[in-house]
Amino acid sequence: KGVGLAAPQIGKNIRMIVIAPEKEPIVMINPRVSFCSKQTEVQNEGCLSLPGVDVKVERPKKIRYVYRDLDGNKIKGKAKGLFARVVQHEIDHLDGVLIVDKEYEK
């Protein structure tokens, strides 16, 4: 039921994520966020690594990101809404961060 998965979630020590929105899955190698908007929003997030756990997380509404595709091409993109949230969530996994580490407490 998830829309994204990071390699460390399946025991692989590589910086790769797969995001499967409604279309074809997107594989991102060495992804990073290159810009975050100052405007943020708080939403509940779940995680395949923590079944049944929902946590409020504050994230930038819009981002720019950079990654390599499976052919080694450098890809740049912009994201907003759910896609931006998923990219940030999965990159967090690559950095050893879970949603419970980012729980919004206001």
N, C-alpha and C positions, 0 to 999 in steps of 0.2 A: 504493500500500500504506500510505500515511500516514493518520493520523486527524485531522490538523490542518494548516492552511496559513495563513500570515500574508501579507498584501498585499505587503510588501517582497520576499518570496520570488519574486514574479512581476513585479517591477519597478514596483509601485504605491506611491507615497509617501503612503500613508494609514494610519491606525491602525485596521485592520480585520483580524479573523481569522475563519476558518471552521473549526469543529470538527465532525467527522462521526463520532460514535460509532456505535452500531448502528442508531440511529433517524435521523430527519430531521436534516440538517445544521443547526448553530446558527451564526448570523452574529452576531458581537460587534463593535460599533463603539466605539472608545475604551475598551477593556476595561482594568480595573485590579484588582489584588488589594488588598482592603481589610483582610484579616486573614490571618495565617499562624500555624499551630500551632507550638509550640516543638518538638514531636516531628517528627523528620525521618526519611527513609529514603534509602538509596543504591540506585539502579537503573541498569541500562544504558539509554541512550537512543540512538536513531538520528535521522537528520534527512534530509528530502528535499533539503536544500541541500548535504549532504555524503554522497553515496551511498557505501555500504559502510563508513562510519565509525560505530563504536559507542563510546560514552564513558560511564563511570560518573559520574552526577550526583546530588548530594545536594539534596533538595528537601523542604519542609514536607509532611507527610502530609495535612493538611487546610487548606483555604483558604476564604475568603469572597471573592466577586468582584462587581464592578459593571460594567455596560456599557449601551449603548443598542442597541436592536434596529433593524431596517430602517425601522420606523415612527417612530423617535425616542423610544420608550418607555424609561424607565429600568428596568433589570432587575437584581435582586440575587439572588445564589444562593450556595449552599454546595457544596463539592466535596471528595471524598476519593478516594484510590486513583488509578487511571489517569486519570480525568477531571481531577482536580486537577493532575496532572503535565502533561497536555497543555495545559491553560489556561496554566500557568506557562511552559512551553516556548514557546508561541506568543507570549505577551506579551514574552518575552525577545527574540524576533525584532523586535518593534516598537521595542525599545530598542537594537537593533544588537548583541545578545548571541547568540552561538552556543554549542552544547553544548561545544565545545572550549575556550571561555573559562571554563567552569564545571567543568572536569574535576576529579573528586574524587581527591585524592592522599593517602591515608592508608595 
